[in-house]
Each structure stands twice: as structure tokens, then as C-alpha cells.
Amino acid sequence: MAGVEDDPNLKGLKRYFNSETNRGRANVSELLMAGGDSVDESQLKGLSKYFNSATNKGRANTAKATYAVFGAIILYFTLKPKKK
């Protein structure tokens, strides 16, 4: 079925992300290539070298920092002394 434009028998997400139709193959390749590492990392200076939205490494560091901040807030409110 290579080259088929759309298959009405495909249901749900399989209709948009599959290897049987042109649209499905295009959507899968867009999903896999979405954002990442197309920036010259030598141009990044300061904190943007570690925390940015242009590289996968920068996104991962941003997510880790976010989790760390939320964890610290939870620990603070869990361990702070209770008022009498």
C-alpha cells in the first residue's frame, strides 16, 4: 500500500501516525525530528549554554532544574517546623 494518500479503515491515532500512508509517514518523521540540535552550540554563552530550548540537552537540563525546584519546595514545606 505504498503511496496511499489516506486509508479510511485506519482509526484513531493510527490514522495519523503509521507507515502505510504518505500522511502517516510524514507525521511520524516530523514527530521524530521535532526540535533539536540544529543550533551551533559554540554560539551559546552563559546559562543559555546549559538551559535553552534549541537543543535536546538544554531542554533536558531545563526539565531537571524544574523538577529539582519543585522537589525543594515540597521538602521545605514537609520538613519545616510546625507552629504551636
Gaussian input, Z-matrix of N, CA and C with variables (Angstrom, degrees):
# hf/3-21g

backbone

0 1
 N
 C     1     B1
 C     2     B2     1     A1
 N     3     B3     2     A2     1     D1
 C     4     B4     3     A3     2     D2
 C     5     B5     4     A4     3     D3
 N     6     B6     5     A5     4     D4
 C     7     B7     6     A6     5     D5
 C     8     B8     7     A7     6     D6
 N     9     B9     8     A8     7     D7
 C    10    B10     9     A9     8     D8
 C    11    B11    10    A10     9     D9
 N    12    B12    11    A11    10    D10
 C    13    B13    12    A12    11    D11
 C    14    B14    13    A13    12    D12
 N    15    B15    14    A14    13    D13
 C    16    B16    15    A15    14    D14
 C    17    B17    16    A16    15    D15
 N    18    B18    17    A17    16    D16
 C    19    B19    18    A18    17    D17
 C    20    B20    19    A19    18    D18
 N    21    B21    20    A20    19    D19
 C    22    B22    21    A21    20    D20
 C    23    B23    22    A22    21    D21
 N    24    B24    23    A23    22    D22
 C    25    B25    24    A24    23    D23
 C    26    B26    25    A25    24    D24
 N    27    B27    26    A26    25    D25
 C    28    B28    27    A27    26    D26
 C    29    B29    28    A28    27    D27
 N    30    B30    29    A29    28    D28
 C    31    B31    30    A30    29    D29
 C    32    B32    31    A31    30    D30
 N    33    B33    32    A32    31    D31
 C    34    B34    33    A33    32    D32
 C    35    B35    34    A34    33    D33
 N    36    B36    35    A35    34    D34
 C    37    B37    36    A36    35    D35
 C    38    B38    37    A37    36    D36
 N    39    B39    38    A38    37    D37
 C    40    B40    39    A39    38    D38
 C    41    B41    40    A40    39    D39
 N    42    B42    41    A41    40    D40
 C    43    B43    42    A42    41    D41
 C    44    B44    43    A43    42    D42
 N    45    B45    44    A44    43    D43
 C    46    B46    45    A45    44    D44
 C    47    B47    46    A46    45    D45
 N    48    B48    47    A47    46    D46
 C    49    B49    48    A48    47    D47
 C    50    B50    49    A49    48    D48
 N    51    B51    50    A50    49    D49
 C    52    B52    51    A51    50    D50
 C    53    B53    52    A52    51    D51
 N    54    B54    53    A53    52    D52
 C    55    B55    54    A54    53    D53
 C    56    B56    55    A55    54    D54
 N    57    B57    56    A56    55    D55
 C    58    B58    57    A57    56    D56
 C    59    B59    58    A58    57    D57
 N    60    B60    59    A59    58    D58
 C    61    B61    60    A60    59    D59
 C    62    B62    61    A61    60    D60
 N    63    B63    62    A62    61    D61
 C    64    B64    63    A63    62    D62
 C    65    B65    64    A64    63    D63
 N    66    B66    65    A65    64    D64
 C    67    B67    66    A66    65    D65
 C    68    B68    67    A67    66    D66
 N    69    B69    68    A68    67    D67
 C    70    B70    69    A69    68    D68
 C    71    B71    70    A70    69    D69
 N    72    B72    71    A71    70    D70
 C    73    B73    72    A72    71    D71
 C    74    B74    73    A73    72    D72
 N    75    B75    74    A74    73    D73
 C    76    B76    75    A75    74    D74
 C    77    B77    76    A76    75    D75
 N    78    B78    77    A77    76    D76
 C    79    B79    78    A78    77    D77
 C    80    B80    79    A79    78    D78
 N    81    B81    80    A80    79    D79
 C    82    B82    81    A81    80    D80
 C    83    B83    82    A82    81    D81
 N    84    B84    83    A83    82    D82
 C    85    B85    84    A84    83    D83
 C    86    B86    85    A85    84    D84
 N    87    B87    86    A86    85    D85
 C    88    B88    87    A87    86    D86
 C    89    B89    88    A88    87    D87
 N    90    B90    89    A89    88    D88
 C    91    B91    90    A90    89    D89
 C    92    B92    91    A91    90    D90
 N    93    B93    92    A92    91    D91
 C    94    B94    93    A93    92    D92
 C    95    B95    94    A94    93    D93
 N    96    B96    95    A95    94    D94
 C    97    B97    96    A96    95    D95
 C    98    B98    97    A97    96    D96
 N    99    B99    98    A98    97    D97
 C   100   B100    99    A99    98    D98
 C   101   B101   100   A100    99    D99
 N   102   B102   101   A101   100   D100
 C   103   B103   102   A102   101   D101
 C   104   B104   103   A103   102   D102
 N   105   B105   104   A104   103   D103
 C   106   B106   105   A105   104   D104
 C   107   B107   106   A106   105   D105
 N   108   B108   107   A107   106   D106
 C   109   B109   108   A108   107   D107
 C   110   B110   109   A109   108   D108
 N   111   B111   110   A110   109   D109
 C   112   B112   111   A111   110   D110
 C   113   B113   112   A112   111   D111
 N   114   B114   113   A113   112   D112
 C   115   B115   114   A114   113   D113
 C   116   B116   115   A115   114   D114
 N   117   B117   116   A116   115   D115
 C   118   B118   117   A117   116   D116
 C   119   B119   118   A118   117   D117
 N   120   B120   119   A119   118   D118
 C   121   B121   120   A120   119   D119
 C   122   B122   121   A121   120   D120
 N   123   B123   122   A122   121   D121
 C   124   B124   123   A123   122   D122
 C   125   B125   124   A124   123   D123
 N   126   B126   125   A125   124   D124
 C   127   B127   126   A126   125   D125
 C   128   B128   127   A127   126   D126
 N   129   B129   128   A128   127   D127
 C   130   B130   129   A129   128   D128
 C   131   B131   130   A130   129   D129
 N   132   B132   131   A131   130   D130
 C   133   B133   132   A132   131   D131
 C   134   B134   133   A133   132   D132
 N   135   B135   134   A134   133   D133
 C   136   B136   135   A135   134   D134
 C   137   B137   136   A136   135   D135
 N   138   B138   137   A137   136   D136
 C   139   B139   138   A138   137   D137
 C   140   B140   139   A139   138   D138
 N   141   B141   140   A140   139   D139
 C   142   B142   141   A141   140   D140
 C   143   B143   142   A142   141   D141
 N   144   B144   143   A143   142   D142
 C   145   B145   144   A144   143   D143
 C   146   B146   145   A145   144   D144
 N   147   B147   146   A146   145   D145
 C   148   B148   147   A147   146   D146
 C   149   B149   148   A148   147   D147
 N   150   B150   149   A149   148   D148
 C   151   B151   150   A150   149   D149
 C   152   B152   151   A151   150   D150
 N   153   B153   152   A152   151   D151
 C   154   B154   153   A153   152   D152
 C   155   B155   154   A154   153   D153
 N   156   B156   155   A155   154   D154
 C   157   B157   156   A156   155   D155
 C   158   B158   157   A157   156   D156
 N   159   B159   158   A158   157   D157
 C   160   B160   159   A159   158   D158
 C   161   B161   160   A160   159   D159
 N   162   B162   161   A161   160   D160
 C   163   B163   162   A162   161   D161
 C   164   B164   163   A163   162   D162
 N   165   B165   164   A164   163   D163
 C   166   B166   165   A165   164   D164
 C   167   B167   166   A166   165   D165
 N   168   B168   167   A167   166   D166
 C   169   B169   168   A168   167   D167
 C   170   B170   169   A169   168   D168
 N   171   B171   170   A170   169   D169
 C   172   B172   171   A171   170   D170
 C   173   B173   172   A172   171   D171
 N   174   B174   173   A173   172   D172
 C   175   B175   174   A174   173   D173
 C   176   B176   175   A175   174   D174
 N   177   B177   176   A176   175   D175
 C   178   B178   177   A177   176   D176
 C   179   B179   178   A178   177   D177
 N   180   B180   179   A179   178   D178
 C   181   B181   180   A180   179   D179
 C   182   B182   181   A181   180   D180
 N   183   B183   182   A182   181   D181
 C   184   B184   183   A183   182   D182
 C   185   B185   184   A184   183   D183
 N   186   B186   185   A185   184   D184
 C   187   B187   186   A186   185   D185
 C   188   B188   187   A187   186   D186
 N   189   B189   188   A188   187   D187
 C   190   B190   189   A189   188   D188
 C   191   B191   190   A190   189   D189
 N   192   B192   191   A191   190   D190
 C   193   B193   192   A192   191   D191
 C   194   B194   193   A193   192   D192
 N   195   B195   194   A194   193   D193
 C   196   B196   195   A195   194   D194
 C   197   B197   196   A196   195   D195
 N   198   B198   197   A197   196   D196
 C   199   B199   198   A198   197   D197
 C   200   B200   199   A199   198   D198
 N   201   B201   200   A200   199   D199
 C   202   B202   201   A201   200   D200
 C   203   B203   202   A202   201   D201
 N   204   B204   203   A203   202   D202
 C   205   B205   204   A204   203   D203
 C   206   B206   205   A205   204   D204
 N   207   B207   206   A206   205   D205
 C   208   B208   207   A207   206   D206
 C   209   B209   208   A208   207   D207
 N   210   B210   209   A209   208   D208
 C   211   B211   210   A210   209   D209
 C   212   B212   211   A211   210   D210
 N   213   B213   212   A212   211   D211
 C   214   B214   213   A213   212   D212
 C   215   B215   214   A214   213   D213
 N   216   B216   215   A215   214   D214
 C   217   B217   216   A216   215   D215
 C   218   B218   217   A217   216   D216
 N   219   B219   218   A218   217   D217
 C   220   B220   219   A219   218   D218
 C   221   B221   220   A220   219   D219
 N   222   B222   221   A221   220   D220
 C   223   B223   222   A222   221   D221
 C   224   B224   223   A223   222   D222
 N   225   B225   224   A224   223   D223
 C   226   B226   225   A225   224   D224
 C   227   B227   226   A226   225   D225
 N   228   B228   227   A227   226   D226
 C   229   B229   228   A228   227   D227
 C   230   B230   229   A229   228   D228
 N   231   B231   230   A230   229   D229
 C   232   B232   231   A231   230   D230
 C   233   B233   232   A232   231   D231
 N   234   B234   233   A233   232   D232
 C   235   B235   234   A234   233   D233
 C   236   B236   235   A235   234   D234
 N   237   B237   236   A236   235   D235
 C   238   B238   237   A237   236   D236
 C   239   B239   238   A238   237   D237
 N   240   B240   239   A239   238   D238
 C   241   B241   240   A240   239   D239
 C   242   B242   241   A241   240   D240
 N   243   B243   242   A242   241   D241
 C   244   B244   243   A243   242   D242
 C   245   B245   244   A244   243   D243
 N   246   B246   245   A245   244   D244
 C   247   B247   246   A246   245   D245
 C   248   B248   247   A247   246   D246
 N   249   B249   248   A248   247   D247
 C   250   B250   249   A249   248   D248
 C   251   B251   250   A250   249   D249

   B1=1.4439
   B2=1.5162
   B3=1.3045
   B4=1.4630
   B5=1.5174
   B6=1.3312
   B7=1.4471
   B8=1.5113
   B9=1.3122
   B10=1.4583
   B11=1.5198
   B12=1.3348
   B13=1.4665
   B14=1.5147
   B15=1.3252
   B16=1.4562
   B17=1.5137
   B18=1.3027
   B19=1.4473
   B20=1.5187
   B21=1.3341
   B22=1.4645
   B23=1.5300
   B24=1.3299
   B25=1.4640
   B26=1.5181
   B27=1.3231
   B28=1.4615
   B29=1.5205
   B30=1.3150
   B31=1.4592
   B32=1.5174
   B33=1.3212
   B34=1.4560
   B35=1.5220
   B36=1.3433
   B37=1.4629
   B38=1.5162
   B39=1.3221
   B40=1.4644
   B41=1.5307
   B42=1.3224
   B43=1.4593
   B44=1.5285
   B45=1.3317
   B46=1.4615
   B47=1.5238
   B48=1.3311
   B49=1.4689
   B50=1.5220
   B51=1.3388
   B52=1.4559
   B53=1.5214
   B54=1.3011
   B55=1.4634
   B56=1.5286
   B57=1.3217
   B58=1.4587
   B59=1.5276
   B60=1.3167
   B61=1.4654
   B62=1.5186
   B63=1.3289
   B64=1.4691
   B65=1.5216
   B66=1.3313
   B67=1.4610
   B68=1.5302
   B69=1.3090
   B70=1.4627
   B71=1.5182
   B72=1.3445
   B73=1.4639
   B74=1.5210
   B75=1.3343
   B76=1.4687
   B77=1.5230
   B78=1.3205
   B79=1.4661
   B80=1.5219
   B81=1.3154
   B82=1.4641
   B83=1.5217
   B84=1.3349
   B85=1.4639
   B86=1.5272
   B87=1.3386
   B88=1.4598
   B89=1.5235
   B90=1.3183
   B91=1.4597
   B92=1.5272
   B93=1.3213
   B94=1.4573
   B95=1.5177
   B96=1.3363
   B97=1.4545
   B98=1.5242
   B99=1.3277
   B100=1.4620
   B101=1.5147
   B102=1.2888
   B103=1.4477
   B104=1.5109
   B105=1.2734
   B106=1.4348
   B107=1.5059
   B108=1.2946
   B109=1.4476
   B110=1.5288
   B111=1.3219
   B112=1.4493
   B113=1.5317
   B114=1.3211
   B115=1.4604
   B116=1.5218
   B117=1.3250
   B118=1.4568
   B119=1.5328
   B120=1.3247
   B121=1.4624
   B122=1.5264
   B123=1.3233
   B124=1.4599
   B125=1.5291
   B126=1.3329
   B127=1.4575
   B128=1.5266
   B129=1.3284
   B130=1.4645
   B131=1.5205
   B132=1.3333
   B133=1.4670
   B134=1.5190
   B135=1.3062
   B136=1.4632
   B137=1.5249
   B138=1.3352
   B139=1.4588
   B140=1.5222
   B141=1.3318
   B142=1.4565
   B143=1.5303
   B144=1.3244
   B145=1.4590
   B146=1.5333
   B147=1.3297
   B148=1.4621
   B149=1.5240
   B150=1.3322
   B151=1.4573
   B152=1.5275
   B153=1.3369
   B154=1.4607
   B155=1.5164
   B156=1.3114
   B157=1.4598
   B158=1.5225
   B159=1.3142
   B160=1.4570
   B161=1.5224
   B162=1.3221
   B163=1.4636
   B164=1.5179
   B165=1.3144
   B166=1.4670
   B167=1.5234
   B168=1.3153
   B169=1.4672
   B170=1.5324
   B171=1.3300
   B172=1.4582
   B173=1.5155
   B174=1.3359
   B175=1.4641
   B176=1.5143
   B177=1.3225
   B178=1.4664
   B179=1.5189
   B180=1.3282
   B181=1.4618
   B182=1.5235
   B183=1.3193
   B184=1.4658
   B185=1.5228
   B186=1.3142
   B187=1.4674
   B188=1.5273
   B189=1.3220
   B190=1.4686
   B191=1.5214
   B192=1.3251
   B193=1.4620
   B194=1.5304
   B195=1.3153
   B196=1.4627
   B197=1.5196
   B198=1.3262
   B199=1.4695
   B200=1.5316
   B201=1.3182
   B202=1.4670
   B203=1.5255
   B204=1.3305
   B205=1.4708
   B206=1.5249
   B207=1.3156
   B208=1.4655
   B209=1.5287
   B210=1.3274
   B211=1.4647
   B212=1.5156
   B213=1.3309
   B214=1.4619
   B215=1.5271
   B216=1.3260
   B217=1.4666
   B218=1.5201
   B219=1.3128
   B220=1.4681
   B221=1.5210
   B222=1.3336
   B223=1.4654
   B224=1.5243
   B225=1.3166
   B226=1.4589
   B227=1.5244
   B228=1.3219
   B229=1.4582
   B230=1.5220
   B231=1.2977
   B232=1.4657
   B233=1.5223
   B234=1.3187
   B235=1.4625
   B236=1.5283
   B237=1.3134
   B238=1.4624
   B239=1.5310
   B240=1.3282
   B241=1.4657
   B242=1.5332
   B243=1.3163
   B244=1.4534
   B245=1.5222
   B246=1.3374
   B247=1.4574
   B248=1.5260
   B249=1.3337
   B250=1.4707
   B251=1.4880
   A1=111.76
   A2=118.00
   A3=120.35
   A4=109.94
   A5=115.19
   A6=120.05
   A7=114.49
   A8=118.34
   A9=121.04
   A10=108.85
   A11=116.68
   A12=120.62
   A13=111.64
   A14=118.49
   A15=120.62
   A16=108.02
   A17=116.86
   A18=121.94
   A19=108.28
   A20=118.46
   A21=120.56
   A22=112.90
   A23=117.52
   A24=119.69
   A25=112.58
   A26=118.48
   A27=121.72
   A28=109.48
   A29=116.56
   A30=121.39
   A31=110.37
   A32=116.72
   A33=122.71
   A34=112.10
   A35=115.57
   A36=120.98
   A37=112.56
   A38=116.49
   A39=120.59
   A40=110.32
   A41=117.46
   A42=121.18
   A43=111.28
   A44=116.99
   A45=121.21
   A46=113.45
   A47=117.94
   A48=122.29
   A49=108.67
   A50=116.83
   A51=121.01
   A52=109.26
   A53=115.43
   A54=119.17
   A55=110.93
   A56=116.97
   A57=120.20
   A58=113.41
   A59=118.33
   A60=120.85
   A61=110.37
   A62=116.20
   A63=120.45
   A64=110.76
   A65=116.67
   A66=120.14
   A67=110.44
   A68=117.62
   A69=120.89
   A70=112.19
   A71=116.59
   A72=119.95
   A73=110.78
   A74=117.67
   A75=121.15
   A76=110.25
   A77=118.15
   A78=120.94
   A79=111.60
   A80=117.14
   A81=120.06
   A82=110.20
   A83=117.57
   A84=119.56
   A85=110.68
   A86=118.51
   A87=120.76
   A88=110.92
   A89=116.18
   A90=120.94
   A91=110.69
   A92=117.28
   A93=120.97
   A94=112.00
   A95=117.95
   A96=121.06
   A97=112.37
   A98=117.72
   A99=120.82
   A100=111.10
   A101=115.60
   A102=125.58
   A103=116.60
   A104=116.48
   A105=116.40
   A106=115.39
   A107=114.78
   A108=124.43
   A109=115.46
   A110=118.35
   A111=119.88
   A112=110.76
   A113=117.08
   A114=122.90
   A115=108.96
   A116=115.88
   A117=120.76
   A118=108.23
   A119=116.50
   A120=120.93
   A121=112.87
   A122=118.16
   A123=119.64
   A124=111.58
   A125=117.30
   A126=121.51
   A127=112.47
   A128=117.26
   A129=120.97
   A130=109.76
   A131=116.56
   A132=122.50
   A133=109.73
   A134=117.10
   A135=122.33
   A136=112.54
   A137=115.77
   A138=120.71
   A139=112.27
   A140=117.72
   A141=119.50
   A142=111.51
   A143=116.53
   A144=120.42
   A145=110.49
   A146=116.81
   A147=121.93
   A148=113.07
   A149=117.45
   A150=122.11
   A151=108.60
   A152=116.57
   A153=120.78
   A154=109.48
   A155=116.07
   A156=120.36
   A157=111.78
   A158=117.39
   A159=120.98
   A160=112.97
   A161=118.39
   A162=120.81
   A163=110.17
   A164=115.69
   A165=120.09
   A166=110.52
   A167=116.88
   A168=121.07
   A169=110.67
   A170=117.08
   A171=121.59
   A172=112.32
   A173=116.47
   A174=120.49
   A175=111.36
   A176=116.50
   A177=120.41
   A178=110.46
   A179=117.31
   A180=120.52
   A181=111.38
   A182=117.52
   A183=121.29
   A184=110.26
   A185=116.95
   A186=120.43
   A187=111.04
   A188=117.08
   A189=120.51
   A190=111.32
   A191=117.08
   A192=120.92
   A193=110.43
   A194=116.79
   A195=120.59
   A196=110.71
   A197=117.26
   A198=120.76
   A199=110.80
   A200=117.24
   A201=120.93
   A202=110.99
   A203=117.54
   A204=120.84
   A205=110.06
   A206=117.66
   A207=119.55
   A208=111.12
   A209=117.63
   A210=120.81
   A211=111.45
   A212=117.39
   A213=121.06
   A214=111.38
   A215=116.80
   A216=120.21
   A217=110.65
   A218=117.08
   A219=120.83
   A220=110.51
   A221=117.48
   A222=120.51
   A223=111.73
   A224=117.14
   A225=121.12
   A226=110.63
   A227=116.87
   A228=119.72
   A229=111.86
   A230=118.49
   A231=120.92
   A232=111.30
   A233=118.08
   A234=121.75
   A235=114.79
   A236=119.18
   A237=119.17
   A238=109.40
   A239=116.38
   A240=120.39
   A241=111.85
   A242=114.54
   A243=120.30
   A244=109.68
   A245=116.92
   A246=121.20
   A247=108.93
   A248=116.12
   A249=120.12
   A250=112.67
   D1=24.69
   D2=179.88
   D3=-63.85
   D4=135.35
   D5=177.47
   D6=90.41
   D7=0.37
   D8=179.13
   D9=-69.95
   D10=132.20
   D11=-177.73
   D12=-72.08
   D13=-50.07
   D14=-178.41
   D15=-154.11
   D16=137.82
   D17=179.59
   D18=-113.79
   D19=111.18
   D20=-177.76
   D21=-66.50
   D22=-14.00
   D23=179.06
   D24=-76.70
   D25=-18.21
   D26=179.06
   D27=-78.04
   D28=133.28
   D29=-176.64
   D30=-120.17
   D31=156.43
   D32=174.35
   D33=65.00
   D34=-146.93
   D35=-179.10
   D36=-66.03
   D37=-24.37
   D38=178.23
   D39=-59.32
   D40=-27.12
   D41=179.70
   D42=-68.45
   D43=-30.92
   D44=-176.76
   D45=-99.92
   D46=-26.89
   D47=-177.69
   D48=-126.56
   D49=94.02
   D50=179.60
   D51=-152.40
   D52=173.53
   D53=179.74
   D54=-108.37
   D55=10.30
   D56=-176.39
   D57=-97.22
   D58=-28.14
   D59=-177.04
   D60=-116.13
   D61=158.44
   D62=178.21
   D63=-60.61
   D64=-44.47
   D65=-179.20
   D66=-63.93
   D67=-40.56
   D68=179.41
   D69=-64.17
   D70=-43.36
   D71=178.33
   D72=-64.96
   D73=-40.28
   D74=179.71
   D75=-64.68
   D76=-42.46
   D77=-179.84
   D78=-65.79
   D79=-38.49
   D80=178.60
   D81=-65.70
   D82=-43.18
   D83=-178.62
   D84=-67.66
   D85=-36.47
   D86=176.07
   D87=-63.98
   D88=-40.30
   D89=-179.44
   D90=-65.24
   D91=-41.01
   D92=-178.29
   D93=-72.71
   D94=-30.83
   D95=-176.44
   D96=-95.14
   D97=1.15
   D98=-173.98
   D99=-60.03
   D100=120.78
   D101=172.96
   D102=46.69
   D103=118.86
   D104=171.93
   D105=156.78
   D106=128.47
   D107=167.57
   D108=54.64
   D109=29.65
   D110=174.96
   D111=-98.60
   D112=7.79
   D113=-177.82
   D114=-106.12
   D115=142.33
   D116=175.58
   D117=-73.56
   D118=108.01
   D119=-174.10
   D120=-65.56
   D121=-18.62
   D122=178.73
   D123=-71.23
   D124=-17.13
   D125=178.39
   D126=-81.07
   D127=-17.04
   D128=-178.04
   D129=-81.05
   D130=131.68
   D131=-178.11
   D132=-124.04
   D133=157.58
   D134=174.26
   D135=63.11
   D136=-142.91
   D137=-178.66
   D138=-67.30
   D139=-25.33
   D140=-179.85
   D141=-65.65
   D142=-16.54
   D143=175.84
   D144=-67.28
   D145=-31.19
   D146=-176.94
   D147=-105.41
   D148=-30.34
   D149=-177.39
   D150=-124.57
   D151=100.35
   D152=178.94
   D153=-149.42
   D154=168.70
   D155=178.64
   D156=-105.28
   D157=6.92
   D158=-177.24
   D159=-92.48
   D160=-24.08
   D161=-178.62
   D162=-121.88
   D163=154.13
   D164=178.08
   D165=-63.65
   D166=-38.20
   D167=178.73
   D168=-62.77
   D169=-42.22
   D170=178.49
   D171=-64.55
   D172=-40.32
   D173=177.37
   D174=-65.44
   D175=-40.91
   D176=179.51
   D177=-64.09
   D178=-42.60
   D179=178.40
   D180=-63.92
   D181=-37.85
   D182=177.68
   D183=-64.22
   D184=-43.61
   D185=178.90
   D186=-64.23
   D187=-42.46
   D188=178.79
   D189=-62.82
   D190=-41.04
   D191=179.03
   D192=-65.12
   D193=-38.95
   D194=177.95
   D195=-62.95
   D196=-46.51
   D197=177.62
   D198=-60.84
   D199=-40.25
   D200=-179.58
   D201=-64.04
   D202=-40.99
   D203=179.40
   D204=-65.44
   D205=-46.26
   D206=178.97
   D207=-63.80
   D208=-38.04
   D209=176.70
   D210=-63.47
   D211=-41.13
   D212=178.77
   D213=-65.01
   D214=-39.51
   D215=177.93
   D216=-64.72
   D217=-43.68
   D218=178.50
   D219=-62.91
   D220=-44.57
   D221=177.92
   D222=-61.41
   D223=-41.27
   D224=-179.93
   D225=-59.58
   D226=-50.32
   D227=-177.62
   D228=-72.55
   D229=-25.23
   D230=177.54
   D231=-76.22
   D232=-39.95
   D233=-172.97
   D234=-96.68
   D235=-9.17
   D236=-178.01
   D237=-68.75
   D238=145.43
   D239=-178.15
   D240=-63.51
   D241=144.94
   D242=179.16
   D243=-80.02
   D244=144.52
   D245=177.09
   D246=-74.87
   D247=145.20
   D248=178.18
   D249=-98.54

